[in-house]
């Protein structure tokens, strides 16, 4: 199937993708976990009684990885297949997650593939992504032909989504500060219209995973047992449920309030780089960790209106799709 534009934001926490189907924009996501694929399939012995997980195996450089919505978020020793490093875009796990997203779209030909990168690594790795993923790709399920690849700073997608969602609040004459709180990084851009102020934009390590890790440390301290991984903490907070820890059901809300203190370092860096905010029309929050950081950001910029985008997890990828579609229309004209 040929697709004009596909947008994929391979984040540290989740992989989001957007494509057009039947004239409607489809957005999906799955955890950014790419553990090695298992050879044994216990489910298959159930004769159809047990439901198979929604995962696919993808091949990267001769190795097989398992990715998808129902990939396991826990493992025997906490090695879930998540990668938290600044060179993430160059890893086999990144390629596996991207390959999984492309397989789920059903595309065999893509005219414009738009990918996201953290602000502070975009310049370093944008060309790498173009070189690595332009051409004929094969992740073990047949060839996918990609004609053009663009790597964009993640908050730019949220800026475009803000223009779409909140046109009445958008003022192109004055600056808007877009802050994207991800899993491993917090990124921001200051923009007037489509003009970025590079001197006041940036990104730093420090996203929602730091809060999850702090909660894990607090649980370990009070229970006297180490916490193997933070993925289940992430899941419990998003589902507003307790966390099973051995025989106990732990209410995470009190621990969350204690753990929020770790987000202050990242917010202070934003405040330092942006400077005085009297010229900023609004602050736009996006990303899966936006709710966790909102209070600290509000305290740092108390006099500037703040807007949380609808479906903040998909804000970047929706904007990337719009950017890619616009580029492709110009190319076809």
Beta strands, then each sheet from edge to edge (+ up, - down):
strand 1: 2-10
strand 2: 14-21
strand 3: 24-31
strand 4: 35-36
strand 5: 56-60
strand 6: 63-67
strand 7: 109-117
strand 8: 135-138
strand 9: 143-146
strand 10: 149-153
strand 11: 175-181
strand 12: 185-192
strand 13: 195-196
strand 14: 202-205
strand 15: 243-245
strand 16: 248-250
strand 17: 280-286
strand 18: 306-308
sheet 1: 3+ 2- 1+ 7+ 9+ 8-
sheet 2: 3+ 2- 1+ 7+ 10+
sheet 3: 4+ 6- 5+
sheet 4: 13+ 12- 11+ 17+ 18+
sheet 5: 13+ 12- 14+
sheet 6: 15+ 16-
end
